[in-house]
Amino acid sequence: EKFRDFFTNPIERDKDPQKRNILKKMIEPFLLRRKKEEVLKDLPKKTEQVAHCELSADQAKLYQFLLNQSKDKLLKELEDSSKPIPYIHVFALLNQLKQVCNHPASLDPKKYGKHSSGKWDLFVELLQEARESGQKVVVFSQYLKMLDLIVEHLKLNRVGFATIRGATKNRREELERFQKDPKCEVFVASLKAVGLGVDLTSASVVIHYDRWWNAARENQATDRVHRIGQQRGVQVFKMVTLNTLEEAIDKIISSKGKLMEEVVGSADQNQIKLFSRKDLIEILQSVHKDIYENA
């Protein structure tokens, strides 16, 4: 409680530079850290870009329908500080909304082709541009059904690909095929399945189809491409749907990541396990209703 009153609130809420510097000085003697750019000075440049898109009309309708079912009730509980934060119910709703932002068919793959998605259209465009320029692509998503939709698209368009997820048993074969086979153009993976030791340096384009709650996990996945052995500059796209909770999540993750870098000098992998009460209220209030009026 004392730490929250003296450091957390002044630094996060009030942007107090004095308290931030005090905390940084207290932590500094206990840090042992080497930045990648200090060690691997010859590593090609990495460029990161937030790729914005908008909801399609049917996405907007489904998004608003799901939100209306429980938004007011959850906000009421969150605004009552005497009650515990209903994390399970909040994250159940957020996960549903995130999947709608990805593609409505990710909630029900059988309806693929019956729904449109602004993010999907942008993804197909980015993928095509990378392939036309002769670059291999790595695509990450946290949702297995979304990975299934991407794989199905690649099959239909006869694009060579490899894929791994948590249940994949022949990981080495998939990784080697992507690295060595020039016809294997795309690697599709879940963030959780791509840990340390995975080498994807034959790619030079990374697409994060959806944002993870923790920026450090995203960065770790990107580093499977941007690491020793990489010969080309790496371009990273983080896809965010405007006027949705994705935009709010992106801002919160970015601000927390920047704060962690300023205070500690790195992004702690456990920094964003759960959002605060204030963060969750901000996310649930982030919808701009005017985009649904004509949906």
C-alpha positions as CSV (number, residue, x, y, z in Angstrom):
1,E,0.0,0.0,0.0
2,K,2.9,2.4,0.8
3,F,4.6,1.5,-2.4
4,R,1.4,2.2,-4.4
5,D,0.8,5.6,-2.6
6,F,4.4,6.8,-2.9
7,F,5.4,5.4,-6.3
8,T,2.6,3.7,-8.4
9,N,0.0,6.4,-8.3
10,P,2.3,9.4,-8.7
11,I,4.3,7.7,-11.5
12,E,1.4,6.1,-13.5
13,R,-1.4,8.5,-12.8
14,D,0.4,11.9,-12.2
15,K,3.5,11.2,-14.5
16,D,5.7,12.5,-11.6
17,P,9.3,12.6,-12.9
18,Q,10.8,13.0,-9.5
19,K,9.2,9.9,-8.1
20,R,10.1,8.0,-11.2
21,N,13.8,9.0,-10.9
22,I,13.8,8.0,-7.2
23,L,12.5,4.6,-8.0
24,K,15.0,4.2,-10.8
25,K,17.9,5.1,-8.5
26,M,16.7,2.6,-5.9
27,I,16.4,-0.2,-8.4
28,E,19.6,0.5,-10.4
29,P,22.2,-1.2,-8.1
30,F,20.3,-4.5,-8.4
31,L,20.0,-4.6,-12.2
32,L,22.3,-6.6,-14.5
33,R,21.3,-6.1,-18.1
34,R,22.7,-6.0,-21.6
35,K,20.6,-4.6,-24.4
36,K,20.6,-6.6,-27.7
37,E,21.7,-3.5,-29.7
38,E,24.7,-3.2,-27.4
39,V,25.8,-6.8,-27.9
40,L,24.7,-7.5,-31.5
41,K,25.9,-4.3,-33.1
42,D,25.8,-5.7,-36.7
43,L,22.2,-6.9,-36.4
44,P,20.0,-5.4,-39.2
45,K,17.5,-2.8,-38.3
46,K,14.1,-3.6,-37.0
47,T,11.1,-1.4,-37.9
48,E,7.9,-1.6,-36.0
49,Q,4.5,-0.3,-37.2
50,V,1.0,-0.4,-35.8
51,A,-1.2,-1.3,-38.8
52,H,-4.6,0.2,-38.3
53,C,-7.9,-1.1,-39.7
54,E,-11.6,-0.6,-39.1
55,L,-14.5,-2.9,-38.4
56,S,-16.6,-4.0,-41.2
57,A,-20.4,-3.4,-40.9
58,D,-21.2,-6.9,-39.7
59,Q,-18.2,-6.9,-37.4
60,A,-19.5,-3.7,-35.8
61,K,-23.0,-5.2,-35.3
62,L,-21.6,-8.3,-33.6
63,Y,-19.2,-6.3,-31.5
64,Q,-21.9,-4.0,-30.3
65,F,-24.3,-6.9,-29.5
66,L,-21.7,-8.7,-27.4
67,L,-20.7,-5.5,-25.6
68,N,-24.3,-4.6,-24.8
69,Q,-24.9,-7.9,-23.2
70,S,-22.6,-7.3,-20.3
71,K,-20.8,-4.0,-20.5
72,D,-23.0,-2.0,-18.1
73,K,-23.1,-4.7,-15.5
74,L,-19.3,-5.1,-15.6
75,L,-18.7,-1.4,-15.4
76,K,-20.9,-1.1,-12.4
77,E,-18.9,-3.8,-10.6
78,L,-15.6,-2.2,-11.6
79,E,-16.6,1.2,-10.4
80,D,-17.5,-0.1,-7.0
81,S,-14.1,-0.3,-5.3
82,S,-15.5,-2.2,-2.4
83,K,-16.0,-5.2,-4.7
84,P,-13.3,-7.5,-6.1
85,I,-12.4,-7.0,-9.7
86,P,-14.4,-9.6,-11.7
87,Y,-11.4,-10.6,-13.8
88,I,-12.9,-13.8,-15.1
89,H,-16.0,-12.2,-16.6
90,V,-14.1,-9.1,-17.9
91,F,-11.5,-11.2,-19.7
92,A,-14.2,-13.5,-21.1
93,L,-15.9,-10.5,-22.7
94,L,-12.6,-9.0,-23.9
95,N,-11.5,-12.2,-25.5
96,Q,-14.8,-12.5,-27.4
97,L,-14.5,-8.9,-28.6
98,K,-10.9,-9.4,-29.6
99,Q,-11.9,-12.4,-31.7
100,V,-14.6,-10.4,-33.4
101,C,-12.0,-7.8,-34.2
102,N,-9.9,-10.5,-35.7
103,H,-12.7,-12.1,-37.8
104,P,-16.2,-13.0,-36.7
105,A,-15.6,-16.5,-38.2
106,S,-13.0,-17.1,-35.5
107,L,-15.9,-17.5,-33.1
108,D,-17.5,-20.0,-35.5
109,P,-15.2,-21.2,-38.3
110,K,-18.2,-22.8,-40.1
111,K,-19.4,-19.3,-41.0
112,Y,-16.1,-18.3,-42.8
113,G,-17.2,-16.6,-46.0
114,K,-20.4,-15.3,-44.5
115,H,-18.7,-12.5,-42.6
116,S,-16.3,-9.7,-43.6
117,S,-13.4,-8.4,-41.5
118,G,-11.5,-5.1,-41.9
119,K,-8.4,-6.7,-40.2
120,W,-8.6,-9.7,-42.5
121,D,-8.6,-7.6,-45.6
122,L,-5.6,-5.7,-44.4
123,F,-3.8,-8.9,-43.4
124,V,-4.3,-10.4,-46.9
125,E,-2.9,-7.1,-48.4
126,L,0.2,-7.1,-46.2
127,L,0.8,-10.8,-46.9
128,Q,0.6,-10.3,-50.6
129,E,2.9,-7.3,-50.6
130,A,5.5,-9.2,-48.6
131,R,5.3,-12.2,-50.9
132,E,5.5,-10.1,-54.1
133,S,8.7,-8.5,-52.7
134,G,10.3,-12.0,-52.1
135,Q,10.1,-11.9,-48.3
136,K,9.1,-14.7,-46.0
137,V,6.5,-13.9,-43.4
138,V,5.9,-15.0,-39.8
139,V,2.3,-14.6,-38.5
140,F,1.4,-14.8,-34.8
141,S,-2.0,-15.0,-33.1
142,Q,-3.0,-16.0,-29.7
143,Y,-6.2,-17.7,-30.9
144,L,-6.0,-21.2,-32.4
145,K,-9.2,-20.8,-34.5
146,M,-7.7,-17.7,-36.0
147,L,-4.6,-19.7,-36.9
148,D,-6.9,-22.3,-38.5
149,L,-8.5,-19.6,-40.7
150,I,-5.1,-18.3,-41.8
151,V,-3.9,-21.8,-42.6
152,E,-7.1,-22.5,-44.6
153,H,-6.5,-19.3,-46.6
154,L,-2.9,-20.3,-47.4
155,K,-4.1,-23.8,-48.5
156,L,-6.8,-22.4,-50.8
157,N,-4.3,-20.0,-52.4
158,R,-1.6,-22.7,-52.6
159,V,0.9,-20.8,-50.5
160,G,3.6,-22.9,-49.0
161,F,3.6,-22.7,-45.2
162,A,4.7,-24.3,-41.9
163,T,3.0,-24.0,-38.6
164,I,3.5,-24.8,-34.9
165,R,1.2,-24.4,-31.9
166,G,1.2,-25.9,-28.4
167,A,0.1,-29.4,-29.6
168,T,2.5,-29.7,-32.5
169,K,4.8,-32.7,-32.1
170,N,7.0,-32.4,-35.2
171,R,8.2,-28.9,-34.3
172,R,11.7,-29.4,-35.7
173,E,10.5,-30.6,-39.1
174,E,8.2,-27.5,-39.4
175,L,10.9,-25.1,-38.4
176,E,13.5,-26.7,-40.7
177,R,11.2,-26.7,-43.7
178,F,10.4,-23.0,-43.2
179,Q,14.1,-22.1,-42.8
180,K,15.4,-24.2,-45.7
181,D,12.6,-24.5,-48.3
182,P,12.3,-21.4,-50.5
183,K,8.8,-22.5,-51.4
184,C,7.7,-22.4,-47.8
185,E,6.8,-18.7,-47.6
186,V,4.8,-18.3,-44.4
187,F,5.2,-19.5,-40.9
188,V,2.0,-19.5,-38.8
189,A,2.4,-19.8,-35.0
190,S,0.8,-19.2,-31.6
191,L,2.7,-16.9,-29.4
192,K,2.9,-19.5,-26.6
193,A,4.4,-22.1,-28.8
194,V,7.3,-19.9,-29.9
195,G,9.8,-19.7,-27.1
196,L,13.5,-19.5,-26.7
197,G,15.7,-21.5,-29.1
198,V,13.3,-21.1,-32.1
199,D,15.1,-19.7,-35.2
200,L,12.9,-18.0,-37.9
201,T,15.6,-15.8,-39.4
202,S,14.7,-16.8,-43.0
203,A,11.7,-14.4,-42.6
204,S,12.0,-10.6,-42.6
205,V,8.4,-9.7,-42.0
206,V,6.5,-10.3,-38.8
207,I,2.7,-9.8,-38.4
208,H,1.1,-9.9,-35.0
209,Y,-2.5,-10.5,-36.0
210,D,-3.7,-9.6,-32.5
211,R,-2.1,-7.9,-29.6
212,W,-1.0,-10.0,-26.6
213,W,-1.8,-8.6,-23.1
214,N,1.9,-8.5,-22.4
215,A,4.2,-6.6,-24.8
216,A,7.2,-8.6,-23.6
217,R,5.7,-11.8,-24.9
218,E,5.2,-10.2,-28.3
219,N,8.8,-8.9,-28.3
220,Q,10.1,-12.3,-27.4
221,A,8.2,-13.8,-30.4
222,T,9.5,-11.1,-32.7
223,D,13.1,-11.8,-31.6
224,R,12.8,-15.3,-33.1
225,V,13.1,-13.4,-36.4
226,H,15.3,-10.5,-35.4
227,R,18.3,-12.3,-33.9
228,I,21.7,-13.7,-34.8
229,G,21.7,-15.0,-38.3
230,Q,19.3,-12.4,-39.7
231,Q,20.6,-10.9,-42.9
232,R,17.8,-8.5,-43.8
233,G,16.1,-5.6,-42.1
234,V,13.0,-6.8,-40.2
235,Q,9.6,-5.2,-40.5
236,V,7.0,-5.8,-37.8
237,F,3.3,-5.1,-38.1
238,K,1.1,-5.0,-35.0
239,M,-2.5,-5.0,-36.2
240,V,-5.0,-2.9,-34.3
241,T,-8.7,-2.2,-35.0
242,L,-9.6,1.4,-34.6
243,N,-12.4,2.6,-32.2
244,T,-12.4,-0.8,-30.4
245,L,-10.9,-2.2,-27.2
246,E,-7.8,-3.1,-29.3
247,E,-7.0,0.5,-29.7
248,A,-7.3,1.1,-25.9
249,I,-5.3,-2.1,-25.1
250,D,-2.5,-0.9,-27.5
251,K,-2.3,2.5,-25.8
252,I,-2.2,0.9,-22.3
253,I,0.4,-1.7,-23.3
254,S,2.6,1.0,-24.9
255,S,2.4,3.4,-21.9
256,K,3.3,0.6,-19.5
257,G,6.1,-0.6,-21.7
258,K,7.5,2.9,-22.0
259,L,7.2,3.4,-18.2
260,M,9.0,0.1,-17.5
261,E,11.8,1.1,-19.9
262,E,12.2,4.4,-18.2
263,V,12.3,3.0,-14.7
264,V,13.9,-0.4,-15.0
265,G,15.5,-0.3,-18.4
266,S,13.6,-3.3,-19.8
267,A,10.1,-4.7,-20.1
268,D,9.4,-7.2,-17.4
269,Q,7.7,-10.3,-18.8
270,N,5.3,-10.3,-15.8
271,Q,4.5,-6.6,-15.9
272,I,1.1,-6.9,-17.5
273,K,-0.4,-10.1,-16.3
274,L,-3.6,-8.3,-15.3
275,F,-4.8,-4.8,-16.0
276,S,-5.7,-2.5,-13.1
277,R,-9.3,-1.6,-12.3
278,K,-8.8,1.8,-14.0
279,D,-7.3,0.1,-17.1
280,L,-10.3,-2.2,-17.4
281,I,-12.8,0.6,-17.0
282,E,-10.9,2.6,-19.7
283,I,-11.0,-0.4,-22.1
284,L,-14.8,-1.0,-21.6
285,Q,-15.5,2.7,-22.1
286,S,-13.4,2.9,-25.2
287,V,-16.2,2.2,-27.8
288,H,-17.2,5.1,-29.9
289,K,-20.9,4.4,-30.6
290,D,-21.1,6.6,-33.7
291,I,-19.3,4.0,-35.7
292,Y,-22.2,1.6,-35.2
293,E,-25.0,4.0,-36.1
294,N,-24.9,3.1,-39.8
295,A,-23.9,-0.6,-39.2
